[in-house]
């Protein structure tokens, strides 16, 4: 059963029916998914900021924002408007070009990574065969922007924050990539669509979290470190470095860092959902559920319901992971920088490498059970 609708084909066919040439119809379609992706990611940041305030308030037995809209839902909008209208200040002795490029290099790779995130079988902006490789490559650009921002600020605290960000990213990108390679090995594909479809045979029992529990834990810890979330927010530790690489930034340049960190958290939660929790897959295989209910698999309304249910399941799984990340921020103390690097190099790296080698051995020994 096709759990999605070919939105691109339907849109282009509709325009062709209106008399628009095929090439022009494709040109009209191309910017729409990217625009929707940017709007959706930005709205996700607003929701996430509101959730962060409310969940942290509940963890500390407070109320949180209440008066900016019902239940304080407009508080993130007020924060965004404040950053938009604040004066953009560049320090006198800072490198203005690098100072401006730093936040841009931090944000753009995160938004581009959304291109490979599937919300349904055909609800993905680009289904390239090397989607996972593209994401790993894009994620390695972000620390360059952080280091550039810290250096260009001409501030010793900013420079230390940038150096910490680069060291932290290098330390945790390797176990992150090794844990993803184990998933790629099981799925025989670098495509996120193929990885999700490989987990769709038996519902929840097919999810990779059961075959890769160690990889799931390593990936989630490394993803939190890549997002610089507590207990791994050493690059911007306010008790030690004022605000790290963000110290000299104001206005929308600071807002870009703010947006980038939350967009990256949502992206990490979505990727964990796709790689380990079956993506858009339901707990019960929908084709079997349709057979039990006596519904035809080619029914148009069933395809619409299935596509909507796929988006809902992806977002629910991502929300649960975001909730855990927010709860960790307000309940776990920050680690020291030496503990951070020791965890990455001396624990996660050997564990992820052993997990990859064990996965390869089991795949060779039991090719049918492990997708050989």
C-alpha positions in Angstrom: 0.0 0.0 0.0 1.3 3.4 -0.9 1.4 5.5 2.3 1.6 8.8 0.6 0.4 10.9 -2.3 2.6 12.1 -5.1 2.2 15.8 -4.4 4.7 16.9 -7.0 3.1 14.9 -9.8 -0.4 16.0 -8.9 0.6 19.7 -8.7 2.5 19.6 -12.0 -0.3 17.7 -13.7 -2.9 20.3 -12.5 -0.8 23.1 -13.9 -0.4 21.3 -17.2 -4.2 20.8 -17.4 -4.5 24.6 -17.1 -2.3 25.0 -20.2 1.0 25.7 -18.5 4.0 24.0 -20.2 5.7 21.1 -18.4 9.0 23.0 -17.9 7.2 26.0 -16.5 5.1 23.9 -14.2 8.3 22.2 -12.8 9.9 25.7 -12.3 6.8 26.9 -10.4 6.9 23.8 -8.2 10.6 23.9 -7.3 10.6 26.9 -4.8 7.3 25.9 -3.1 8.7 22.9 -1.1 11.7 24.9 0.0 9.5 27.9 1.0 7.2 25.5 2.9 10.2 23.9 4.6 11.5 27.2 5.8 8.0 28.2 7.1 7.5 24.9 8.8 10.9 24.9 10.4 10.4 28.4 11.7 6.9 27.6 13.1 8.5 24.5 14.7 11.0 26.8 16.5 8.2 29.0 17.8 6.3 25.9 19.1 9.5 24.5 20.6 10.4 27.8 22.4 6.9 27.8 23.9 7.2 24.1 24.9 10.6 24.8 26.5 9.2 27.6 28.6 6.2 25.5 29.7 8.0 22.3 30.4 10.8 24.0 32.3 8.2 25.9 34.3 6.4 22.6 35.2 9.8 21.0 36.1 10.5 23.9 38.5 6.9 24.1 39.7 6.2 27.4 38.0 3.5 28.6 35.6 5.6 30.0 32.7 4.3 32.5 30.2 0.6 33.3 30.7 -0.3 36.7 29.4 1.0 36.9 25.8 -1.9 35.2 24.2 -3.8 32.2 25.6 -1.5 30.1 27.8 1.4 32.4 26.6 1.5 31.0 23.0 2.4 34.4 21.6 5.4 34.8 23.9 7.8 33.2 21.2 6.4 35.7 18.7 7.1 38.6 21.0 10.7 37.3 21.5 11.2 37.1 17.8 9.8 40.6 17.2 12.1 42.0 19.9 15.1 40.5 18.2 14.1 41.8 14.8 13.8 45.4 16.0 16.9 45.4 18.3 19.9 47.3 17.0 22.5 45.3 15.2 25.8 46.1 16.8 29.2 45.1 15.4 32.2 45.6 17.8 34.7 48.3 16.6 37.7 45.9 16.4 35.8 42.9 15.1 36.2 41.5 11.6 32.8 42.7 10.2 32.8 40.3 7.2 33.5 37.1 9.3 31.3 38.4 12.1 28.4 38.6 9.7 29.1 35.3 7.8 29.4 33.3 11.0 25.6 33.1 11.9 24.8 32.5 8.3 27.1 29.5 8.1 25.5 28.1 11.3 21.9 28.4 10.1 21.9 27.5 6.4 23.3 23.9 6.7 20.6 23.1 9.3 17.8 24.3 7.0 19.3 22.5 4.0 19.3 19.3 6.1 15.5 19.4 6.1 15.6 18.5 2.4 16.0 14.8 3.2 13.6 14.5 6.1 10.6 12.3 5.0 7.2 12.9 6.6 5.6 10.3 4.3 6.6 8.1 1.3 6.2 11.0 -1.1 6.2 13.8 1.4 9.9 14.6 1.1 11.4 17.6 -0.7 14.2 15.5 -2.3 14.6 11.8 -2.2 18.3 11.4 -3.2 20.0 8.1 -2.9 22.7 9.6 -0.6 20.5 11.6 1.8 22.3 10.4 4.9 25.7 11.3 3.5 24.4 14.7 2.5 23.2 15.3 6.1 26.5 14.3 7.6 28.4 16.5 5.2 26.1 19.5 5.9 26.4 19.0 9.7 30.2 19.4 9.5 29.8 23.0 8.1 28.2 24.4 11.3 31.3 24.3 13.6 33.1 26.4 10.9 30.6 29.1 11.4 30.8 28.9 15.2 34.6 29.1 15.1 34.4 31.9 12.7 32.0 33.8 14.9 34.2 33.3 18.0 37.3 34.4 16.2 35.8 37.4 14.4 34.3 38.8 17.7 37.8 39.8 18.9 36.8 38.6 22.4 38.7 36.0 24.4 35.5 34.5 25.8 34.0 34.3 22.3 37.2 32.7 20.9 37.2 30.1 23.7 33.6 29.3 23.0 34.3 28.9 19.3 37.2 26.6 20.0 35.1 24.5 22.4 32.3 24.3 19.7 34.8 23.0 17.1 36.3 20.5 19.5 32.9 19.3 20.7 31.6 18.9 17.2 34.6 16.9 16.0 34.4 14.7 19.1 30.8 13.7 18.6 30.4 13.7 14.8 32.5 10.5 14.6 30.3 8.3 16.9 27.2 9.9 15.4 28.4 8.9 11.9 29.4 5.4 13.0 26.0 4.8 14.6 24.3 6.0 11.4 26.5 3.7 9.3 25.2 0.7 11.3 21.6 1.7 10.2 22.8 2.2 6.6 24.3 -1.3 6.7 21.1 -2.8 7.9 19.0 -1.0 5.3 21.4 -1.4 2.4 20.7 2.2 1.5 21.7 5.8 2.2 18.2 7.0 1.4 15.9 8.1 4.3 12.9 6.8 2.4 14.4 3.3 2.0 15.4 3.3 5.7 11.8 4.0 6.8 10.3 1.5 4.4 12.7 -1.2 5.6 11.1 -0.7 9.1 7.5 -1.0 7.9 7.0 -4.7 7.7 5.8 -5.6 11.2 4.9 -2.3 12.7 6.6 -1.4 15.9 8.4 -4.7 16.0 10.3 -3.7 12.8 11.7 -0.5 14.1 15.5 -0.2 14.2 15.5 0.7 17.9 15.2 -3.0 18.7 18.0 -4.1 16.4 20.2 -1.1 17.3 19.6 -0.2 20.9 23.2 0.8 21.5 23.3 2.8 18.3 20.1 4.6 19.3 21.6 5.7 22.7 24.9 6.8 21.1 23.1 8.7 18.3 20.8 10.5 20.8 23.7 11.5 23.1 25.8 12.7 20.2 22.9 14.6 18.7 22.3 16.4 22.0 26.0 17.3 22.0 25.9 18.5 18.4 22.9 20.7 19.3 24.8 22.0 22.3 22.0 21.2 24.7 22.5 20.7 28.4 24.4 18.9 29.8 26.6 19.6 26.7 26.3 23.3 26.3 30.0 24.0 27.0 30.6 26.4 24.1 28.1 28.9 25.6 28.6 28.1 29.3 27.5 31.4 30.9 29.2 30.8 34.2 32.6 30.5 32.5 32.4 32.3 29.1 29.7 35.0 29.5 27.8 33.6 26.5 30.6 31.9 24.5 30.7 32.7 20.8 27.4 34.6 21.1 28.8 37.2 23.6 29.2 40.1 21.1 26.1 39.4 19.0 22.8 41.3 19.2 19.7 41.7 17.2 19.0 39.3 14.3 22.5 37.9 14.2 22.0 36.6 17.8 18.5 35.6 16.6 20.1 33.4 13.9 22.1 31.5 16.5 18.9 31.2 18.6 16.9 29.9 15.6 19.7 27.6 14.5 20.0 25.8 17.8 16.2 25.0 18.0 15.9 24.1 14.4 18.8 21.7 14.9 17.1 20.1 17.9 13.9 19.5 15.8 16.0 18.1 13.0 17.8 15.7 15.3 14.5 14.5 16.8 13.1 14.0 13.3 16.2 12.0 12.2 16.0 9.8 15.3 12.4 9.2 14.4 13.3 8.3 10.8 16.3 6.2 11.6 15.2 4.3 14.7 11.5 4.7 15.3 10.0 3.9 11.9 9.5 7.4 10.6 5.9 7.8 9.4 5.1 4.1 10.2 2.3 3.3 12.6 2.5 0.9 15.5 0.4 -1.6 13.5 1.1 -2.2 9.7 -1.5 -0.1 8.0 -2.0 -2.6 5.1 -2.9 -5.3 7.6 -5.2 -2.9 9.4 -6.9 -2.0 6.1 -7.4 -5.7 5.4 -8.9 -6.3 8.8 -11.3 -3.4 8.3 -12.2 -4.6 4.8 -11.0 -1.3 3.1 -9.5 -1.3 -0.4 -5.9 -0.3 -0.5 -6.3 1.9 -3.6 -9.1 4.0 -2.1 -8.3 7.7 -2.6 -9.7 8.7 0.8 -7.6 6.0 2.5 -4.5 7.4 0.8 -5.3 10.8 2.2 -5.9 9.5 5.7 -2.7 7.4 5.5 -0.6 10.4 4.4 -2.1 12.6 7.2 -1.5 9.8 9.8 2.1 9.5 8.6 2.8 13.1 9.2 1.1 12.9 12.6 3.1 9.8 13.6 6.4 11.5 12.6 5.6 14.6 14.5 4.5 12.7 17.6 7.7 10.7 17.7 9.8 13.8 17.3 7.8 15.6 20.0 8.5 12.8 22.5 12.2 13.1 21.8 12.1 16.9 22.1 10.3 16.6 25.4 13.1 14.3 26.7 15.7 16.8 25.5 13.9 19.7 27.3 13.5 17.7 30.4 17.2 16.8 30.4 18.1 20.4 30.1 16.3 21.4 33.3 17.2 18.3 35.4 20.8 17.4 34.5 23.8 19.5 35.5 26.4 20.6 33.0 29.5 18.4 32.6 33.0 19.8 32.6 34.9 20.2 29.3 37.3 17.3 30.1 34.3 15.1 30.9 32.7 16.1 27.7 35.7 15.2 25.6 36.4 12.0 27.5 32.8 10.8 27.0 33.1 11.4 23.2 36.6 10.0 22.6 37.0 7.3 25.3 33.5 6.0 25.5 31.1 6.8 22.7 33.7 6.3 19.9 34.8 2.8 20.9 31.2 1.8 21.7 29.9 3.0 18.4 32.8 1.3 16.5 32.1 -2.0 18.4 28.4 -1.6 17.5 29.3 -1.1 13.9 31.6 -4.2 13.8 29.0 -6.3 15.6 26.3 -5.2 13.2 28.6 -6.2 10.2 29.3 -9.6 11.8 25.7 -10.3 12.5 24.7 -9.2 9.0 27.2 -11.7 7.5 26.2 -14.5 9.9 22.4 -14.0 9.6 21.8 -12.2 6.2 18.0 -12.9 6.2 17.3 -11.5 9.7 19.6 -8.5 9.2 18.6 -7.5 5.7 21.4 -9.1 3.8 
